[in-house]
């Protein structure tokens, strides 16, 4: 069995986690570390290497580093981009000139950051959870959630009733748990923006003398910043894979779905008047891999926990990750904040104990809520920094256009913080 650093004595708390994404898996791994008994139910029948690029900041790396004596971090490093020598070239949208090369921050081996393929990184975390002996039930769709004063659980599609002490709804942006916790359906809104995104092999890039230099340089990262649009392009795995994301204005109605097949002709329209290199890169993309993803947002939920505030229930069901707080991709923190949720939840459950699940979940929300709201806002501020660029100001101070790296976000240690504040908060919310 895989190693689990810092495992605590058994608490007897059975934690049912719905969803095997990064947030759900991390919650399960951290619950195991804290001495609980986690079990995961996931609707997908099998693990598929889906998606494209995903980012984890050093505040996530700090969590991964504690798993299996750094072995998980090594595996993740092998499939992630390494920009230590290349940095990030920021280009002006029309001329293509490099305004500044943003150097990569000095490496801290105990808090690495990762940018890599979502599916490949997810597979590493998924396999680690399995090696730890955490039961992961794939192909089990949850039809309902239930709770009483003494227990909580789920009802599966075939009618099977599963019982535990606490249920964690880590079931993504379309969360069923959210509706149950809130007592009403919280509908998403359009953010006014969408992204096209693609991941593809370097075959056609290498064949073109104008674009081959990107792939021959190994791992690279370039961004073109323009009015209400930005285009980010990476080569990864020593230049063998290519990936780009283009964020632009879009007022599409997202009532039913927000991920669609993308069309290159639509991308070209947005890139009219841009540095021809952008169109050149896009032209190497097989249309079959292009995704048109409408960026939705939700107003901050009044609560993530049943029976807290105005929410109905008995305080044994909580939301985690995207189910509680969807992020814009410009924050580059969505998945990382889900990890911080999982770590915090596991700590407070141990601190409060089996007899005070209600107090634990309330303390979890109190610890996480304000930090998450502040980090969510950075998705808007980074986007606006780029989309409303004052180029005269940038001429005088090129550093003003750099991607923000904020210490209050990156320097945070979710486990340490939760251990420090949990007892006081549990006592406070348990008395209310």
Secondary structure, 3 states (H helix, E strand, C coil): CCCCCCCCCCCCCEEEEECCCHHHHHHHHHHHHCCCEEEEEECCCCCCCCCCEEEECHHHHHHHHCCHHHHHHHHHHHCECCCCCCCEEEEECCCCCEEEEECCCCCCCCCCCEEEEHHHHHHHHHHHHHHCCCEEEECCCEEEEEECCCCEEEEECCCCEEEECEEEECCCCCCHHHHHHHCCCCCCEEEEEEEEEEEEECHHHHHCCCCHHHHHCCCEEEEEEECCEEEEEEEECCCCEEEEEEEEECCCCCCCCCEEECCHHHHHHHCCCCCHHHHHHHHCCCHHHCEEEEEEECCCCCCCECCCCCCCCCCCEEECHHHCCCCCHHHCCHHHHHHHHHHHHHHHHHHHCHHHHHHHHHHHHHHHHHHHHHHHHHHHHHHHHHHCCCHHHHHHCHHHHCCCCCHHHHCCCHHHHHHHHHHHHHHHHHHC
